[in-house]
Amino acid sequence: MTDQTKIALVTGASRGLGAALAEALAPAYHIVAVARTTGALEELDDRIKAKGGSATLAPMDIADPNAMATLCRGIHDRWGKLDLWLHTAIHTAPLTPAPFVDPKDWGKSFAINATATSVLIPYVAPLLGEHGQAVFFDDPKAGEKFFGTYGATKAAQMALARSWAAETVRTGPRVTIVQPAPMATALRARFHPGEDRSVLAKPSDEAARILALL
């Protein structure tokens, strides 16, 4: 690995779109893969190596501010920069009517979907500098019935991302928001059990489409 190696941070890299994006970026980028599931990260690492790429695995909880501080300090000390940050990490609370929202589900959803984003942006922004790029993934469920917890916390994440995008138009880094097509992922299966998954996009195909847009 040289000083010119491009570095991509993927938060939520263990499965679904995050894993597909990490795999698609290799070997053009060295991947810093963050997720809580060590086994899934190791499987991702095997697939990246099979393509001739390389990865640094970071089995961490993005809701732990100290862990995220350690992560970003480690990136700074080792490479001094990031070229790309793809933030796919998300918590999917069970669907429920608003009067039955569970306080624990609400707290966990807000910690992962909103608060962690507010912690990561100040840590990651200096690593991206003027020329890096941050990418967020919209899923506009706010206001839909039974999506109160997920919709509200995802909307909070996107509001923060949109503010950052507006603030950095002239200064960088570039902040991009994309809306993935419906995909055959565990997240969608949780929200839409029994759905015909054959008509849904494959995460690998959607990753290729998104990266082409970027």
BELMOSUL-V30021 format. One record per backbone hydrogen bond with DSSP energy under -1.0 kcal/mol. NH is the residue of the N-H (numbers start at 1). CO is the residue of the C=O. Records with the same first field share a line. If there is no record, write none. Layout:
# BELMOSUL-V30021
NH = CO  CO
This chain:
# BELMOSUL-V30021
5 = 2
8 = 30
9 = 84
10 = 32
11 = 86
12 = 34
13 = 34
19 = 15
20 = 16
21 = 17
22 = 18
23 = 19
24 = 20
25 = 21
26 = 22
29 = 25
30 = 6
31 = 54
32 = 8
33 = 56
34 = 10
35 = 58
41 = 37
42 = 38
43 = 39
44 = 40
45 = 41
46 = 42
47 = 43
48 = 44
49 = 45
50 = 46
52 = 49
53 = 48
56 = 31
58 = 33
60 = 58
64 = 61
68 = 64
69 = 65
70 = 66
71 = 67
72 = 68
73 = 69
74 = 70
75 = 71
76 = 72
77 = 73
78 = 74
79 = 75
80 = 75
82 = 127
83 = 7
84 = 7
85 = 133
86 = 9
87 = 135
88 = 11
89 = 11
96 = 146
100 = 97
101 = 98
106 = 102
107 = 103
108 = 104
109 = 105
110 = 106
111 = 107
112 = 108
113 = 109
114 = 110
115 = 110
116 = 111
118 = 114
119 = 115
120 = 116
121 = 117
124 = 120
125 = 121
128 = 124
129 = 125
132 = 128
133 = 83
134 = 174
135 = 85
136 = 176
138 = 178
141 = 139
144 = 141
147 = 144
151 = 147
152 = 148
153 = 149
154 = 150
155 = 151
156 = 152
157 = 153
158 = 154
159 = 155
160 = 156
161 = 157
162 = 158
163 = 159
164 = 160
165 = 161
166 = 162
167 = 163
168 = 164
172 = 168
174 = 132
176 = 134
178 = 136
184 = 201
185 = 183
189 = 185
190 = 186
191 = 187
192 = 188
195 = 192
197 = 195
199 = 196
200 = 197
201 = 182
206 = 202
207 = 203
208 = 204
209 = 205
210 = 206
211 = 207
212 = 208
213 = 209
214 = 210
